[in-house]
Amino acid sequence: MSRVIVIGLDGATLPVIRKVTEKFELPNLAKMLRQGSSGILESTIPYISPPGWISMVTGTNPGKHGIYDFLRLTKENSLKLVCFNDCQVKALWNILSEHEKKVVIANIPVTYPASQVNGIFISGPFAPKLSAYPKEWERKLIDMGYKQEMLAFEAKTEKFNKESILSQLLSIERSRRYTFTKLLKEEKWDFYMAVFTFPDRSQHFGLDTENFSPFYQILDAFLGDVIAEMGKEDILMIASDHGDSPVSKRILINRWFMERGLLSLKQAKLGQILSNIGLTKEALQSNWLLTNIFSRLSKYIPSLYSLALKLLNFVPSRHGSFDLRRVDFEKSKAFAYGSRPLCFINIISHDPTEHKRLYKLIKDFLLTMKDPARGGKCIKNIYSPNDIYQGPCTKFAPHMIIEPEKEYILDSRYVGNQGMLIEDTGSMRTSHALEGILLAYGDNIRAANNIRAEIVDITPTILHHMGLPVPVNMDGRFLREIFHESSESAKREVIYQHVEKEKEKGGPREELTKQEEDEVKKRLRDLGYL
């Protein structure tokens, strides 16, 4: 029987993996690069975690699964945090469970609440609390010392002490490795998937983990455990949701809209007063005493910590925060939102002719935008939903998706000051990129170092290798080129299966409370997403 193991590496790239393998003693990673198939795994647009991971585990583009960002825009023009219940198609674990295959799923981002599966499911980062199926596994994980992502305010304030951040990240990844290994060795499974997040988190906190071997030693030791468990027909894959590339400039896109009369914000009088006296989020977060008080509140008095987070929402950023609640929809024509390095634009018009006129106006403006300091173009591409998405959820996509040139990111979080359209990114030196990583290893996998695949190809490849049909609604393909020609998977034709009804995923239809949503948004904000 063919089994599959997928190890997710959030934000990993092939050049970095090759570099650390040459620099450090990482025998298992080196073996995979030498004996297996390796190459580029192209992410979604936008190349951020929610659409990336969900496309990987569903084999579909965002136009079908419906997740474009950490947030979704409601009909009332408010931003709601996404969770796995927003996914509109079946995931790989749903399909495998229906075929009575045993699964173990651990720590995949945007999978809260835990799905009811034939096996064990542990939801991933950006969840308001630990969620597992079966329910008793929540207590087991706590007893094991399993750690979720660090609290956002602690992470942000400790940013000035990189040793402390490294220590926290290492502690998290060690706890994961211990739990992942127990699940691997002690549970029955046909499909196993677990995600490490240190490549992405180190990028967000400005850490140079390429020169810090313990992270990769944790990964390599776990790969050794996995390889020892593999049978002759099993395959191991390492995959990332997106890549990573250098950045040096940020475009304050909502300031750009304001200066062209396309966006009008209501005056925030309290915020202006606080800003004038120097009371900003940055000032508070650099105060050692205050950050320690927040840290203790989060641990010992959660209710008071929650209240403090709400009060912080009234404190302005020195950049001038963009808040959708401040948009004067009567006077505005467009606004930008979404996670860096790309952003979304929604046009405020129900008249098709006016919508088309505004779309062309904005597109023409942006494509000719120049950086006054460098003289070159800032925007690489502008997409409409129909350019890059297919499926019934395309109608919920933003009206315009903007992709910047290399070295630039689009930042919708701040409006800045008059005339401030482009600025340095400061301590942030890298951001997400389209090209992630794919490694495949096993007796049936051929040696190759020039593979190029799309993120939607992972699920069809897994299903076919496990002898199961591929649903016709999937956009990906079976990666025949990574297999030996003589292997059974390469010789067998792919069988496609008609999908009569989408989703009907197992598990409770659990919704986030307002307090839980605020807490997760705070974590995302301190990682620079919101």
C-alpha positions in Angstrom: 0.0 0.0 0.0 1.3 3.5 -0.9 1.5 6.1 1.8 2.4 9.7 1.6 4.1 12.1 4.0 4.0 15.9 3.4 6.2 18.2 5.5 5.2 21.8 5.1 7.8 24.5 5.4 6.0 27.9 5.6 7.8 30.4 3.4 10.8 28.2 2.4 12.7 28.6 -0.8 15.0 26.2 -2.7 18.1 28.5 -2.7 18.0 28.8 1.1 17.5 25.0 1.5 20.5 24.3 -0.8 22.5 26.9 1.0 21.9 25.6 4.5 22.5 22.0 3.4 25.9 23.0 2.1 26.7 25.0 5.2 25.5 22.7 8.0 25.6 18.9 8.7 22.0 18.0 7.5 22.4 14.5 6.1 18.7 13.8 5.5 18.0 17.0 3.7 21.1 16.5 1.7 19.9 12.9 0.8 16.6 14.3 -0.4 18.3 16.9 -2.6 20.8 14.3 -4.0 18.5 11.3 -4.6 15.1 12.9 -5.0 13.3 15.5 -7.2 13.6 19.2 -6.3 12.5 22.4 -7.8 10.1 25.4 -7.7 6.6 25.2 -6.4 4.7 28.2 -7.7 2.2 29.6 -5.2 -1.1 31.4 -5.7 -1.7 35.0 -6.4 -1.7 36.5 -3.9 1.3 34.6 -2.6 0.4 34.5 1.1 -0.4 31.6 3.5 -4.2 31.4 3.5 -4.8 30.9 -0.3 -1.5 29.1 -0.6 -2.1 26.3 1.9 -5.7 25.9 1.0 -4.9 25.6 -2.7 -2.3 23.0 -1.8 -4.7 20.8 0.2 -7.7 21.2 -2.1 -6.0 21.2 -5.6 -8.1 24.2 -6.5 -7.6 27.9 -7.1 -9.1 30.6 -4.9 -11.9 31.1 -7.4 -13.2 27.6 -6.3 -12.2 27.4 -2.6 -13.0 31.1 -1.8 -10.1 32.0 0.4 -8.0 35.0 -0.8 -6.5 36.5 2.3 -6.5 36.3 6.1 -9.6 38.6 5.9 -12.7 38.6 3.8 -14.7 41.6 2.8 -18.4 41.3 3.9 -21.4 42.8 2.1 -21.5 45.5 4.8 -17.9 46.5 3.9 -16.4 45.2 7.1 -13.4 42.8 7.3 -14.0 39.4 8.8 -11.2 36.9 9.8 -11.3 33.8 7.6 -11.3 30.3 9.1 -11.5 26.8 7.5 -15.3 26.9 7.5 -14.9 29.5 4.7 -13.4 27.0 2.4 -16.0 26.0 -0.2 -14.5 22.7 -1.4 -13.4 19.4 0.1 -9.8 19.2 1.4 -7.5 16.3 0.8 -8.2 14.9 4.3 -12.0 14.9 3.7 -11.5 12.9 0.5 -9.1 10.4 2.1 -11.5 9.9 5.1 -14.3 9.2 2.7 -12.1 6.5 1.1 -11.4 5.1 4.7 -7.8 6.2 4.6 -6.3 7.0 8.0 -4.9 10.6 8.2 -2.8 12.6 10.6 -2.9 16.3 10.0 -0.9 18.8 12.2 -0.4 22.5 12.2 -1.5 23.6 8.8 -2.3 27.3 8.8 -6.0 28.5 8.4 -7.4 25.1 9.4 -9.3 26.2 12.6 -11.6 24.7 13.7 -10.3 21.1 13.5 -12.0 18.9 10.9 -13.7 15.7 11.8 -11.5 13.1 10.0 -10.7 9.4 9.9 -7.7 9.9 12.2 -6.2 12.9 14.0 -6.5 16.6 13.2 -4.6 19.4 14.9 -5.5 22.9 13.6 -2.7 25.3 12.8 -1.5 28.8 13.4 -3.7 31.9 13.8 -6.3 30.0 15.7 -7.8 31.6 18.8 -7.3 28.4 20.8 -6.0 24.9 20.5 -8.4 22.8 18.4 -8.1 19.1 17.7 -10.1 16.1 16.6 -10.9 13.8 18.4 -11.5 16.4 21.2 -9.5 14.4 23.8 -6.4 15.2 21.8 -6.5 18.8 23.0 -5.7 17.6 26.5 -3.1 15.1 25.2 -1.3 17.9 23.3 -1.2 20.1 26.4 0.2 17.2 28.4 2.9 16.7 25.7 3.9 20.3 26.0 2.8 21.1 22.5 3.1 24.9 21.9 1.0 27.1 19.6 2.3 30.3 18.0 3.7 32.8 20.5 1.4 35.6 21.7 1.5 38.5 19.4 2.3 41.3 21.8 5.1 39.3 23.4 6.5 38.6 19.9 6.3 42.2 18.8 7.8 43.7 21.9 10.6 41.2 22.0 11.5 42.1 18.4 14.2 44.3 19.9 15.8 41.3 21.5 16.5 38.8 18.7 18.0 36.3 21.1 14.6 36.1 22.9 12.7 35.7 19.7 15.0 32.9 18.5 14.6 31.2 21.9 10.8 31.4 21.6 10.8 30.1 18.0 13.1 27.2 18.9 11.0 26.2 21.8 7.9 26.1 19.6 9.6 24.1 16.9 11.1 21.6 19.3 7.7 21.0 20.9 6.3 20.5 17.4 9.0 18.1 16.5 8.4 16.0 19.6 4.6 15.9 19.0 5.0 15.3 15.2 7.4 12.3 15.9 5.0 10.7 18.4 2.1 11.0 15.9 4.4 9.6 13.2 5.5 6.6 15.2 2.6 5.8 17.5 -0.5 6.4 15.3 -1.7 4.5 12.3 -1.9 6.6 9.1 -2.0 6.4 5.3 -1.5 10.1 4.9 0.6 12.3 7.2 1.0 16.1 7.0 2.7 18.4 9.4 3.9 22.0 9.1 7.0 23.9 10.5 6.7 27.7 10.3 10.2 28.9 11.3 11.3 30.0 7.8 8.3 32.4 7.5 8.4 33.6 11.1 12.1 34.4 11.0 11.4 36.5 7.9 8.7 38.5 9.7 10.9 39.1 12.7 14.0 40.0 10.7 16.0 37.0 11.9 18.8 35.4 10.0 18.0 31.7 10.5 20.1 30.8 7.5 23.1 31.2 9.8 21.4 29.6 12.8 21.7 25.8 12.5 19.4 24.5 15.3 16.2 25.2 13.3 17.4 23.1 10.4 18.8 20.4 12.7 15.3 20.1 14.2 13.9 19.7 10.7 16.7 17.3 9.6 16.3 15.1 12.7 12.6 14.8 12.0 13.2 14.0 8.4 15.4 11.1 9.6 12.5 9.8 11.7 10.2 10.0 8.7 12.6 8.3 6.3 13.1 5.5 8.9 9.3 4.9 8.9 9.0 4.8 5.1 8.2 1.7 3.1 9.2 0.9 -0.4 6.0 2.4 -2.0 5.8 5.5 0.3 6.8 9.0 -0.8 7.9 12.0 1.2 7.3 15.6 0.0 8.5 18.9 1.4 6.4 21.8 0.2 6.0 25.5 1.0 3.0 27.8 0.6 5.1 30.7 -0.9 8.7 31.9 -1.2 10.7 34.8 0.1 12.6 37.7 -1.6 14.3 40.9 -0.7 12.3 44.2 -0.3 13.4 47.7 0.4 10.5 50.0 -0.5 6.8 50.1 0.5 4.0 51.8 -1.5 1.4 53.4 0.7 -1.4 52.6 -1.7 -4.3 54.1 0.3 -2.4 57.4 0.6 -2.1 57.3 -3.2 -5.9 56.9 -3.4 -6.4 59.8 -1.0 -4.2 62.2 -2.9 -6.1 61.4 -6.1 -9.5 62.0 -4.6 -10.5 58.3 -4.7 -10.6 57.7 -1.0 -12.0 59.9 1.8 -11.5 59.1 5.5 -13.6 60.4 8.3 -11.6 62.4 10.9 -10.5 60.4 13.9 -10.2 63.2 16.4 -9.0 61.1 19.3 -6.3 59.5 17.2 -5.1 62.9 16.0 -4.9 64.2 19.6 -3.0 61.2 20.8 -0.6 61.3 17.8 0.1 65.0 18.5 1.3 64.3 22.0 3.5 61.4 20.8 1.2 58.6 22.1 1.5 56.0 19.3 1.5 52.2 19.1 5.2 52.3 18.3 5.9 54.4 21.4 3.9 52.0 23.6 5.5 48.9 22.2 9.0 50.2 22.8 8.2 50.8 26.5 9.8 47.9 28.4 7.6 48.2 31.5 4.4 48.4 29.6 5.2 45.4 27.4 6.0 43.3 30.5 2.7 44.2 32.0 0.9 43.2 28.8 2.8 39.9 28.8 1.8 39.1 32.4 -1.8 40.1 31.7 -2.1 37.7 28.8 -0.9 34.8 30.9 -2.7 35.5 34.2 -5.7 37.8 33.6 -6.9 37.1 30.0 -10.1 39.2 30.4 -8.1 42.3 31.4 -5.7 41.6 28.5 -8.6 41.5 26.1 -9.8 44.8 27.3 -6.3 46.3 26.9 -6.2 45.1 23.3 -9.5 46.8 22.6 -8.1 50.1 24.1 -5.0 49.8 21.9 -7.2 49.9 18.8 -7.8 53.6 19.7 -4.1 54.4 19.7 -2.8 55.5 16.3 0.3 54.4 14.5 2.9 57.0 13.7 2.3 56.1 10.0 -1.4 56.8 10.3 -3.3 53.5 10.4 -5.9 52.7 7.7 -9.2 51.5 9.2 -12.0 50.5 7.0 -14.5 51.8 9.6 -13.1 55.3 8.9 -13.9 55.2 5.1 -16.5 57.7 4.1 -18.3 55.6 1.5 -20.4 58.5 0.4 -17.3 60.3 -0.8 -15.0 57.4 -1.8 -14.6 55.6 -5.0 -12.0 52.9 -4.1 -10.0 51.5 -1.2 -7.2 49.0 -0.8 -6.9 46.1 1.7 -5.2 42.8 2.1 -1.8 41.4 3.2 1.6 42.4 1.8 3.3 42.2 -0.5 0.3 42.4 -2.8 -3.0 44.2 -2.1 -6.6 44.2 -3.3 -8.7 47.1 -4.5 -12.5 47.3 -4.2 -14.3 49.9 -6.3 -17.3 51.5 -4.6 -19.8 51.6 -7.4 -22.8 49.4 -8.4 -23.0 51.0 -11.9 -21.2 48.7 -14.4 -20.2 51.6 -16.6 -18.8 53.6 -13.7 -17.1 50.5 -12.4 -15.4 49.9 -15.7 -14.3 53.6 -16.0 -12.8 53.6 -12.5 -11.1 50.3 -13.1 -9.4 51.6 -16.2 -8.5 54.9 -14.5 -6.9 53.2 -11.5 -5.1 50.6 -13.6 -3.6 53.3 -16.0 -2.5 55.4 -13.0 -0.8 52.6 -11.2 0.9 51.0 -14.2 2.6 54.4 -15.0 3.5 55.1 -11.4 7.3 55.8 -11.0 9.5 55.8 -7.9 10.8 59.4 -7.7 14.0 58.2 -6.0 14.8 55.4 -8.5 12.9 56.5 -11.6 11.6 53.0 -12.4 8.2 51.4 -12.4 6.7 50.3 -9.1 3.9 48.0 -10.3 4.5 44.8 -12.2 1.0 43.5 -12.9 -2.6 44.4 -12.3 -5.1 41.5 -12.5 -8.9 41.3 -12.6 -10.4 38.3 -10.9 -11.2 36.7 -14.2 -7.6 37.0 -15.3 -6.3 34.6 -12.6 -9.2 32.8 -11.0 -11.9 30.3 -12.2 -14.8 29.1 -10.3 -18.0 30.1 -8.5 -16.1 32.0 -5.7 -14.6 34.4 -8.3 -17.6 36.7 -7.7 -16.4 37.1 -4.1 -12.8 38.1 -5.2 -11.6 41.7 -4.9 -12.1 43.8 -8.0 -8.4 44.3 -8.7 -5.2 42.5 -7.5 -2.0 44.5 -7.6 1.4 42.9 -7.9 4.5 45.1 -7.3 7.9 45.0 -9.0 10.8 43.3 -7.2 12.1 45.1 -4.1 8.6 46.7 -3.5 5.7 45.8 -1.4 2.2 47.3 -1.4 1.1 48.3 2.1 -2.6 49.0 2.7 -2.2 49.3 6.5 -1.1 52.9 6.6 -2.1 56.1 5.0 1.1 58.0 6.0 1.4 61.8 5.7 0.8 64.2 2.8 3.1 63.4 -0.1 4.3 60.2 1.5 3.6 57.6 -1.2 6.8 55.5 -1.2 9.1 54.9 1.8 11.8 52.6 2.9 10.7 49.3 4.6 13.0 50.0 7.5 14.0 46.8 9.4 12.0 44.6 7.1 14.3 43.3 4.4 12.3 40.4 2.9 8.7 39.6 2.1 6.8 36.8 0.3 7.4 35.7 -3.2 5.7 33.5 -5.8 8.3 30.7 -6.0 8.3 28.3 -3.1 9.9 24.9 -2.8 9.1 21.3 -3.7 11.2 18.2 -2.7 10.1 14.7 -3.3 11.8 11.5 -2.1 11.3 7.7 -2.1 12.1 4.6 -4.0 9.7 5.5 -6.7 11.0 9.1 -7.1 13.6 9.9 -9.7 16.6 12.2 -9.1 16.0 15.6 -10.8 16.8 19.1 -9.8 14.8 21.1 -12.4 11.2 20.4 -11.4 8.6 23.2 -11.8 5.1 22.6 -10.4 2.1 24.6 -9.2 0.8 24.5 -5.7 -2.5 23.0 -6.9 -0.6 19.9 -8.2 0.2 18.5 -4.8 -3.3 17.0 -4.0 -3.9 15.4 -7.4 -0.4 13.8 -7.2 -1.1 12.4 -3.7 -4.5 11.0 -4.6 -3.2 9.3 -7.8 -0.2 7.8 -6.0 -2.5 6.4 -3.3 -4.6 4.7 -6.0 -7.6 7.1 -5.7 -9.5 9.0 -8.4 -8.9 12.8 -8.8 -12.0 15.0 -8.6 -12.6 16.7 -11.9 -13.0 20.1 -10.2 -9.3 20.2 -9.2 -7.1 22.5 -11.2 -3.8 20.7 -10.5 -2.3 17.8 -12.4 -0.4 14.6 -11.4 3.3 15.3 -11.4 4.3 12.3 -13.4 7.8 13.8 -14.0 8.9 13.3 -10.4 8.4 9.5 -10.6 10.5 6.8 -12.2 9.0 5.8 -15.5 9.0 2.2 -14.3 7.0 3.0 -11.2 3.4 1.9 -10.9 2.2 5.4 -10.4 3.9 6.7 -13.5 2.6 3.9 -15.7 -1.0 4.1 -14.4 -3.4 6.5 -16.1 -5.1 9.1 -13.9 -8.7 8.4 -13.2 -11.0 11.5 -12.8 -14.1 11.5 -10.8 -17.2 13.7 -11.2 -18.0 15.8 -8.2 -21.8 16.0 -7.7 -21.8 18.2 -4.6 -19.1 20.3 -3.1 -17.8 20.2 0.4 -20.1 18.8 3.1 -17.0 18.8 5.3 -17.2 17.0 8.6 -16.9 18.7 12.0 -18.8 21.5 13.8 -19.7 24.8 12.1 -17.8 26.7 14.8 -17.5 30.5 14.5 -15.1 32.8 16.1 -16.3 35.0 18.9 -15.6 38.7 18.7 -12.9 38.4 21.4 -11.3 35.4 19.6 -11.3 37.3 16.3 -9.7 40.4 17.9 -6.9 38.3 19.4 -6.1 36.5 16.1 -6.1 39.9 14.3 -3.7 41.2 16.9 -1.3 38.3 16.1 -1.6 38.9 12.4 -1.1 42.7 12.9 2.1 42.2 14.8 3.5 39.9 12.1 2.9 42.7 9.7 -0.1 41.2 7.8 -2.8 43.6 8.9 
